[in-house]
Amino acid sequence: MRGLGSGADGEWTFLDILNIISFCVGLQNLDLNISQENLDNQTQELDAKLREVVDNIHQHLTLQDQKINKILEVIGNDKNQEVS
C-alpha cells in the first residue's frame, strides 16, 4: 500500500511536513486575518467620523470669525464717531 507522502513509495518528504505546518499556521492565523480586516474597517469608519467632526468645528469657527469681525467693525465705527 502506498503512503500519503510525495516521496518514493509515498514516504513523507521535508516539503510535505513544511506544507502541513504551513497549513496549520494558516488556520491558526485565520482569525487574526479576519480581525485585521475588521480593525481596518473600524479605522476607516472612525477616520470618516473624525473628519466630519473636524469639518463641523471648522465651519462653526469660520462663522464665529465672521461674527467677531462684524462686532469689531461696529465697535470701530462707534469709536470713530466718538472721536469726530
C-alpha positions as CSV (number, residue, x, y, z in Angstrom):
1,M,0.0,0.0,0.0
2,R,1.3,3.4,-1.0
3,G,1.6,6.1,1.7
4,L,0.3,9.7,1.7
5,G,3.7,11.4,1.2
6,S,5.1,12.7,-2.1
7,G,8.3,10.8,-1.8
8,A,9.2,7.5,-3.3
9,D,6.6,4.8,-2.3
10,G,4.5,7.5,-0.5
11,E,7.1,8.5,2.0
12,W,6.9,11.8,3.7
13,T,9.4,14.4,2.5
14,F,10.6,17.6,4.1
15,L,8.3,19.6,1.8
16,D,5.3,17.6,2.9
17,I,6.0,18.3,6.5
18,L,6.5,22.1,5.7
19,N,3.2,22.1,3.8
20,I,1.3,20.6,6.7
21,I,2.9,23.0,9.2
22,S,2.2,25.9,6.9
23,F,-1.5,24.8,6.7
24,C,-1.8,24.6,10.4
25,V,-0.2,28.0,11.0
26,G,-2.6,29.4,8.3
27,L,-5.6,28.0,10.2
28,Q,-4.4,29.5,13.4
29,N,-3.9,32.9,11.8
30,L,-7.2,32.9,10.1
31,D,-8.9,34.6,13.0
32,L,-6.2,37.2,13.1
33,N,-6.6,38.0,9.4
34,I,-10.3,38.5,9.9
35,S,-9.6,40.6,12.9
36,Q,-7.2,42.8,11.0
37,E,-9.8,43.3,8.3
38,N,-12.3,44.3,10.9
39,L,-9.8,46.7,12.5
40,D,-9.1,48.3,9.1
41,N,-12.9,48.8,8.6
42,Q,-13.3,50.3,12.0
43,T,-10.3,52.6,11.5
44,Q,-11.8,53.8,8.2
45,E,-15.2,54.5,9.9
46,L,-13.5,56.3,12.8
47,D,-11.5,58.4,10.3
48,A,-14.6,59.4,8.4
49,K,-16.4,60.4,11.6
50,L,-13.4,62.3,12.8
51,R,-13.1,64.2,9.5
52,E,-16.8,65.1,9.7
53,V,-16.5,66.4,13.2
54,V,-13.4,68.5,12.3
55,D,-15.2,69.9,9.3
56,N,-18.2,70.9,11.5
57,I,-15.8,72.6,14.0
58,H,-14.1,74.4,11.2
59,Q,-17.4,75.7,9.8
60,H,-18.5,76.8,13.3
61,L,-15.2,78.6,13.9
62,T,-15.5,80.3,10.5
63,L,-19.0,81.5,11.3
64,Q,-17.7,82.8,14.7
65,D,-14.9,84.6,13.0
66,Q,-17.4,86.4,10.7
67,K,-19.5,87.4,13.7
68,I,-16.4,88.7,15.6
69,N,-15.3,90.7,12.6
70,K,-18.8,92.3,12.4
71,I,-18.7,93.2,16.1
72,L,-15.2,94.7,15.7
73,E,-16.4,96.7,12.7
74,V,-19.3,98.1,14.7
75,I,-17.1,98.9,17.7
76,G,-14.5,100.6,15.4
77,N,-17.3,102.7,13.8
78,D,-18.6,103.7,17.2
79,K,-15.1,104.8,18.3
80,N,-14.6,106.8,15.1
81,Q,-17.9,108.6,15.7
82,E,-16.9,109.5,19.2
83,V,-13.6,111.0,18.1
84,S,-15.1,113.1,15.4
